[in-house]
């Protein structure tokens, strides 16, 4: 059956072509929050008149950490989860989205996690899920711009609803902190939320962690032995279907050539996924053929095996990559490449983490939930001008 274009489809297409993405995001936020606006007004009024009182968190009870996005975000927030466990000495559940089950991999074997649960994406099913589970505390491990999740928690009588506010304050969160996109790393912001909620200052922020199944260590060792590599780096360059978000393949090829020319015993292991498969072929094709024996591909391996592979590597380099966060957890040197993104938000939390970017007046231009169109006369200059020589020099500068 052929689906015909509707008026709504035409309207959405018109808006996408004529309105900036940042305004589209604000419009989407407004529309999604509109059904909950009357309840928000009533709830705010009840709080102001003290008919309802906000509770300070002292006893978390049955707790859920909810992270619907990528494994990289889980690793990024893992110090906060560790801090929570250290303080309360009790396990918690970890919630993942139906469409992103892998986001729990970095923490599923950790002492602080009791169960991995799947939170439905449908709003009605989500409300039923929270009512059935009867959590006393839910921590939203990401800045949430929409009211729907917190409203579902309120209806489910979840006493402690913690999270970061994105834009306007979410009235349905019982304890929250304003998300500060440009002045702090997410890890620090959740630490601050923890302190403000418990009125307890913590001077030391724990190291990010990734707890993989120890059996996978033997698999990783066997894999490296079969590949006959001893000294190697891991390179993970994501690929976006939007051409203006990709580093030119030649730039990565030039970097690899310079690295291998200087380090004859080095191997480069590319992490391959279905999305970047053709892109990697293009990168490798531009490397001189005599160096091809030094290049190998790791084809879409699970994160827990990659953790142990990365643990043995000299360093990890990637374009705002989930593997750079895992490398940070493995306590090795990490090089993260940034174009439009804000490295203050996304960089791996580690003293061995290095951010590589060109200091242009127009960057960072992309925000967490939306991307502005490139305004630089030289389109995508933040990535196209990030040459292989610049990448190589940044690696050398760090003492490698």
N, C-alpha and C positions, 0 to 999 in steps of 0.2 A: 504493500500500500504506500503510495507516494504522499508525503505530508506537504500540504500547501503552505506557503508563507502567510502568516497571519498579520494582523495589524500590530500586535504586540512585538512580533519579530522585527517588523519594519521600524517601529519606534525605538527598539533597543539598538538596532543597527545604526539608526540616525544619531542617537546619543553617543554611541561609541566613536563615531566618525567626527563629531562636532564638539564634544565636550572633553575637557582634560580628564585623564584617568583619576586624578586626585579628587575632582568634583564628582565624578561618577561614583567613587567609593563613598563619599559623604552622602550622596543621594541614596545609595544602596543601604547604608547604615540607617539613614532616616526612615526608609520604607520598612526595613526589617524591624525597627524598634517601634514603629507607629502603633501596631496592635497592643503593645504593652504600655503605651504612654499614659492612658487613664489610670492603670494600676500603679504606675510609677508616681503619678501626682498624688494619688490617695496615700501611698506608702510614705512619701516624703512628708506629707501633711501630718500623718500619724506619728512620724519620728519627731517632727518639730514641736508638736503639741504634747509629746511624751506619752502618747497613748501606747506606743511601742517603743521599747528601749533597745539600743544596740548592745550586744553582749561582747565583752572582752573574752578572748580565748584563753581559758585556763586548763580545761580538761577536754582534749580533742575527741576522746571516745573512738568509735569506729570511723576510720579516716580513708578518704580516697584522694589520690593525686591524679588529676585528669589532664592528659597530654594528647591531643588529637592529631598532632602534626608529625614531624619527622624524627628519626632517631637522633639526628644532630641536635635538635632542640632538647631532647631528653638528656643527652650528655651535658649540654650547656647548663641545664637546671639541676643536674645531679648534686652539686654541693649543697643546695638548699634542702634536698631530700635527705642527704646525710646529716645535715645540721638538725633537722626536725627529729630524725630517729635518735640522734645522740641526746637530744634534750628530753624527749618523752619516753624513750626506752620501750616503744611498742611498735609493732609492725603495722603497715598500711597496705591497702589495695592500690593497684596502679591501673588507671583506665585508659584505653586506647580507642580510636575511632574504628568503625567498621571497615573503612577504606584504607586504613594505615596501621595494620597489625604490627608492622616491624618497629614501630616507635617504642615498644616496650623492651626490645632486645637488650639495650644497654643496662637495664636494671633488674631483669627478671630473675637473676640468680643472687641478687643482693640480700643481705640479712634483713633490711628494712621492709622488704616487699613480701606480703602475705599471699596475695592472689593477683593474677593479671585478668582484668575483666574488660569486656567489649561494650562500650557505651553506644547505643543506637544513634544514628544521625538524624532520624525523623524526630521532630519536636514532641509529638505525642508519645512515641515509644520511649523517648528519653525521659519524659516525666514519669511514665510507668516504671522505668528502670530504677530511678532514684527513690520512688515511693516504696518499691519492693525491697530494695537493698537497705534502706533506713540508715544512711550514713549520718553521723553526728557532725562530721567535718568534711568538707570538700575543698581542696585547694586547686584552683584553675591555674595550671602552670604555663600561662601565656596571657598576654594582654587581650582581653575580650571586648570588642566594640559593641557587641549586641546584647540585648537584655534577655534573650530567650533562655540561655543556659542558667543564669542566676535566678530567673523567675521560676524555672522548673524546680530548682533546688529549694526555693522558698515555699512553693506549693507542697514539696515533699517533706517540709518541716525539718530541713537540714539547718541546724542551729548556727554553725560556723561556716560561712561562705566566704572564702578568702580569694583574692586575686588582684590583678593590676587593672586599673581603669584605662581604657583607650579613648581619648577625646573626652566627652562628657562623662561625669561620674556615674557609674552604674549603681542606681539606688537599691538594687536587690542584693548587692554584696554586703554582708554584715561587717566585714573588715577589708579595707582595700587601700591601695596606694596608687597615686597618679603615675601612669607610665611615662617615663621621661626618655624620649627616643634618642636625643642627641647628647645627653650629659652623663649617661651611665650605662654600664653593661647590664644585661638582664640578670646575671647572677647576683650582682650587687643589689639590684632593686628587690629581688626576692629576699635577700638577706635583710634588707631594710624593712620589708613587710613583716618578716619574722620578728624582728626586734620591736617594731611598733605594736604588733599584736600582743606580744608577751611582756612588753616593758622590760626586756632583758637584753643588754648590749653584749654582742659577741665580737671580739676583736679579730679573731682569726677565721678566715673563710676556708673551709676544707677544699682539698684538691678535687677536681672533677673525677668521677669514677665510671668504670665500665666493668660489669661483672659477667664474664663469659663462662660458658661451661668448660671446665678444665679438660674434658675429653677432646675438645676442639684443638687444643694445643698440639696434640700428637698429629692431628690431620694437617695442621698448618706446617708442621715440621716435615711431614712426609711430602707435602706439596712442594715446598722449597727445595727439598732434596731431589725430587723428580725434575725440577726445572734447572737444577745445577747452578744455583745462585747462592752466593755467600754475602757479597757486598752489594747492596741494592737500595734504591729509593722507590717509594710508591707515589704514583702520579694519578690524580683523579680530576679530570677536567669535565665538568658537567656540560651538557649541550642543551640549548634551548631552541625551540622551533622558531622563535623570534630572532632573526639574524642579528639584530642590533644588541643582543645580550651575550654574544659569543666572542671569545678571543680568536683572532685569526689563527688558523691551523699552523701557518708558517711561523708565527711567533713562538709557539710551543716547540715546533720542530727545531728552530734555531737554538732555543734554550737547551734542548736535549743534546744537540750536536756539540755545543760548547761544553756542557757538563761531561760528556763521554770523551771528548778530546783531552780534557784535563785529567780525567780519572779513568784510566784504561781498564781497570778491574771492575768498574761499576756496571750494574745492570739497572735498567728502568722498567718497573712493572706498572703497566697501565691497568687501572680498574675499569673493566668494560661492563656496560649495561646496555639493554636494548636501545635506550635513547641515544647513547653516544657512540654506538658501534661504527657507523659510517664516518663519523667525525674522527675517531681514532685511526681509521684506515687512511684518511686524508693526512693526518699528522704524520703517521709512520711513512707514508709514501714520499713525504718531503724530506725525510732524514736520509742521508747518503746510504746507499745499499750495503756498504761494507760495515756499517754500524747496526744493521738490522738484527744480527745475532745477539746484540746486547739489549734488545727490546723484547719484552714478553707481555702477554695479556692475562689478567686475572678475570675470568668471565663470570661476572655477577655472583661472586661468592657471598655467602651469608656474613653478616657483620661480626658474628662471634669468631669465625675463622679469620676474617680480616684483622680483627683485633690482635691476634697472635702473630700474623704475618707482619703487621705494622710494627709490632713490638720489636721485631728483629731488624727493621729497616733503619737506614741512617737518618732519613727524614721523610716527611710527607709533604707534598705540594699539591694544592688544589685550588680551584676557583670557587670560593665560598662553599666548601664541600663538607658533607657529613663525615667523610673519612678524616678530615683535619681535626674535627672534634674528638673522634675516636683516638687519633694520634696524640692529642693532648692528654686524654685519659691514660694512654699507654706511657706517658711521660717521656716522649721523644720530641725532637725538634720539629716544628710545624711551620710551613709557609703558606699563608692564605692569601689568595689573589682577590682583589676587590675592584670592581668597576663602579657601577652606580650605587652599590650597596654601602651602608654605613658600617665601617669596620668596628666602631665603638660598640655597636649592638651585637654584631655577628661573630666577632673574632673568638677563637677558642680561648677559654680561660686558663692560661698557663704562662709561667715566666719564660718558657721556651717557645712561645708563640710569636711569630713575626708576620706583620701585615704588609703586603706589597700592593701599592697603588700609586697612581700619578696624582700629584697634588694640584688638581685643577680647581679654579674658583667655582665651577658649577657642580662639583660633587661634594658629598654624596647627594644624589638627586632622587633616589628611590627610598620610599618609606616601607615600613614592615608589611602593610596590608595593600599597598598599591604602588604603581610605578609611574612617574611622570615621563612625558615624552622628552627625548634628548633635545636640549636647547643649544648645544655646542655647534658652531658653524661646521666643524669637522666632526661629522656624525660618529657617535660612539668612540670619541677620542680617548676616553678613560680606559678602553681596552685595546683599540687598534694601535695606540701609541705605546702600549706596554710591550716593548720589543723583547725578543729572546735575550738580548744583551743586558737589558735592564733587569730581567728576572735572574739571570746568571749572576750579575754583580750584587744583587740583594742577597743571594744565597752565599756568595763568597764573603760578603761584608759581615755576615753573622758568625764567621769563623769556621765554616765548613771546609 
